[in-house]
Amino acid sequence: PAMPRPRFTAPMTAEAELLLLQRQALAEEEAAKAKRELLTRFLQEKLSREEQISTWGLHKVRTLWRSAQRKTKDQELRQDIEILSQTFSRVMDCKDGVIEALVRDLKEAEEQQNRALRSHLHLTDQLLHLQRCRLGYLEQGFNAQVGALKAEFEAERCGISGGEGEW
């Protein structure tokens, strides 16, 4: 601020007036310098606050962005898990079906084996019965031949013993 000039009645000398003007210019310059320093400090503080707010805002934005990314990744992973779960269930159902079919086939094969075994045993029994019958007929024929040969032998022996003189 400009300083009011003192009102002297006595005339001032040019040198005193120049000195007064220099002092006033120096005071104005110092006031302007103080004003600039005050303004500079104010702007630096404002810049510092703005940097802090900016840093905090950037942190908040990054936190929100990461949160959004996590949420998106969470949804993707849950969808992947659901798809994998459904795929696993289908594969397990398919394998369960195959196992059930194999169990049925195994039971059918066991039944076929049991039927084949029973049929084989039945045929073996029939073959044994047939062979026993055949053996019985052969034995009867043999016994009949032996009986006939004995009878013939006895007849010849009787004929030889009774007709000993014929020889």
Secondary structure as GFF3:
##gff-version 3
##sequence-region A 1 167
A	DSSP	alpha_helix	14	162	.	.	.	ID=ss1
A	DSSP	three_ten_helix	164	166	.	.	.	ID=ss2
###
